[in-house]
Amino acid sequence: MPQRTALFMHRSPAPGVLPGNRTQLLSAGSPHSEWLGFTLIELLVVIAIVAILAGLLIPSLARAHDQGRRISCVNNQRQLSLTWLLYAADNNDVLTPNGYTWGGGNRARPMWIQGYYNHDAFPMDSTNRALLLDARYALFATYLPTLGVYRCPSDRKTFRFGNQKFPKLRTYSMNWYMGWMGDGGREPSNKQRRFYKHSEINAPSPSQAFVFTEVHPDSICWPFFGVDTAPNFFMFPASFHNRSSVFALADGHVEHKQWKDARTVKPAGVVWHNHNHVSRSNADLVWIQEHASVSK
């Protein structure tokens, strides 16, 4: 009989033998010394089966986890979109101001939120909660006093201050054609429409004009998401969700856009804050431009 590895309980003791009397049961030559268990070959087969099942299940679990993060991102942008609509409803249809803000914020010019995320220049802005939750800086703060809504759970970008790492607080930016209030620097093209009231958004229609999107973690800086008319990326969208980004549209609905061009997902040779990365014949860039504004 093949040698077996003792993994489970031995057989029941013979009649008349107390269960606690193990010496009799395990004595040499005892007919009850045989143990139930697996052979080494059986163990290896079981391990191989478990490994195969794990290989099949782990990718499915990873996809399910990513799907959950994308749903959270959609919910975040839905709340931002609702806040944007509520602000306009409370202010005679006027859209929240959107534009440049510098390090530390500016109470004299409150916008939807503030925060300058060029981290080499003002690293503390990326962890300054007041720029998102203090109504003296952020007009959304009265409506949306929740910090987590500004960050996609797939955004793992951190910054080191001293000996500690901190996650940046914001993933999302607003289309710069919406409520633009410039203060120097580059501006939206004068040949494109800028929208200052919700009722002005008719071309593209509210269901086609995006308001918010998630930004590539190395490309995000000001509260706005810049879109050039030339074949250049002013800022890059994120691609956290299986090569796609989530967008909130001006009618309040949220959708995700699957990117097709590898240059959108993994841009090469980018100086992130020069804001003029050429990407000719990029269908993703064309889609962003068409959903940001239209020619006057």
Summary of the structure (lengths in Angstrom):
residues: 296
radius of gyration: 29.6
end to end distance: 89.8
largest distance: 100.4
contacts: 864
relative contact order: 0.12
helix: 29%
strand: 19%
